[in-house]
Amino acid sequence: MRERLRRAWFRLVAAGGASRLSLFLHPLLYRWTGGIGPLGRFLGNRIGILTTTGARSGKPRTVPIWIYPDGDAWVIVASRFGDQRAPGWYHNLRATPRATLDIGRRQVSVLAREASGDEHDRLWAQVNRAYPGYAYYAERARRHVPVLVLSVTGTTTEPAADATGPGTDPV
């Protein structure tokens, strides 16, 4: 019974995170507020806003995503909540690995690469400690779930010295 409740919880988290309304509103509200409160953290996991270049369209594509620190880099997981297909942002990063990541009021340029071998195993264990739902999503998807490392290549914007509230973000 307990395992069924855990799985139901992971499905509920997936349903909320994958809704069209959430994918549309979250980046707007995150940038407006600087990612405070539940916009910046959920279930203890840090949230960032990832902007990639569309693999086919060439247009900017923005998505809220859970991010995990690993030294000077950030780690993201292409689980798509257990779907058999990888998320669109994963395909975008494979086509164009340069992207931007909003972390609070700061926007950084990043270069993505897929972790493999021992590094993948280490990072997979790390993200599963932070959120055990990833193991469930991998089981449900029946596919290898990629883990990507976003290496920071530069800071695009910094908060203004007198930034005190929403709407002051230069993004």
N, C-alpha and C positions, 0 to 999 in steps of 0.2 A: 504494500500500500504506500509506503514512504517513497519508494522509487517512482511510482506512478505520479505522486504529487510533485516530485522534483522535475520529472519530465514535463508535466503540465505547466509548471512554472517557467521552464526554459522555452516552451512553445509560446507562452503568454508574453515573455520578454521579446521574443522574435516577432510576434504579431504587432506589438507596439512600435518596435524599432524599424520595421519594414513598411509601415503604413505610408501611403503617398503623402498624407497630411504631415506626418512627422518628418519625412524626408524634405518636404518643402519648407515648413515653418522653422524647424530646428536651426538650420544655418542662419536664417535671418535673425531669430531671437538671440542666438548665441553671439553673433557679431554685435548686436545692439547692446547686449548686457555685458559683454566681455566673458561670457561663459561662466557666470556665477551660479551657485546653487545646483539644482538638478540639470541645468543645461550644460554644466561643465563636468559633472560627475554623476554616475548612475551605478548603483549597486557596488560602490567603492571603486569603480573603474573610471579613469579619466577619459573625457571626450574631447576630441579635436574635430576640426572641420577640414576635410581633405578636398582640395581642388585639383583635378586632373584634366588632361586634354583628351577629349573623346577620340577613341581609336579610329572611328569611321568618320565622325562629323568634324573633328578638329576644333570643336567648341569646348569651352570650359564646362566641366561637370563637377558639381559640389555635393558632398555627402558627409553627414556626421558619422564619426567612427570612433570606436574605443581605441585608445593608444596606450602603450606600455613603455616606460623608459627602459633603455638598455645602454648604459654608459651615456655617450653623447648623441645616441640615435633613439628613434622611436620605433616600436614594433606594432604591426597591425596584422590581423588575421582575416583571411579570405574565406570565411565559413558560410556566408550568406544564410545564416541561421539554419543550416542543415539542408539547404536546397541542393539538388544534384548538379546545378550549374554554379560556376564561380561568379562572384559579383561583378558588375560592369566596371567598377573602378579597378579591379584586378587586371582586366583586359586592357584598360586604358593605360595603366602603369607598365604593362609589358610592352605596349606599343611606344609609349613615350614615358620613360621613367622619371622625368623631371616634373615636379608638382609643387604645390604650396600647402602648408599645414598651418591652420590657425590654432594656437594654443592660448586660451584666454584672449588677451588683447594684442598678443604678439603674433605676427605672421612670419613664418620661416620658409625658405626655399629648401626643398629636399630632393634627394636622388634615391629612388627605390631600387632594391634588389631583392630577389627571392632567397631566403635562407634554405640551405640544404644540408644533408648529412648530420653531423654532430651538432652543428649550430641550430638546425631546425629542431632537433630533439630537445636541446636545452631551452630554446625559446618556447617550444610547444609546452613543455613542463611548466615554465614560468607563467604563461598566459592561462593555463589550466588551473594553476593555484589561485590566480586572481579571479577567474570565472570558470567553474567546472562545467558550465553549459557547452563549452567548445568541444569537449569529448563527446557529449551527446550529439551535437550537430555533426561531427565527423562520422559517428556511427550511423546517424540518420541519412546522411548524404551518400554514404558508401563510396567515398572518393578521398583522395589525398587532399587535405586542407592546407593550402599554402600559407606560410608565414612570411611576411615581408618586413624588411628592415629599411627604415627611412633615415638616411644619413643627412644631417643638416648641412647645407652648403652655404647658407647665408641667411641673414635676417632681412626680410623685405620691409617690414614696418615695426616700429617700436611705439609704445604709447607716448603721447605727449607728456611733457614734464608736469603739466597742470591737469591732466586727465582725471576727472573726479567722478564721472557718472556715465550712464548710457548715452550713446550718440557722440561721444568724444573720440571714438576709435577712428583712426585715419584710414581704415580699410575701405 
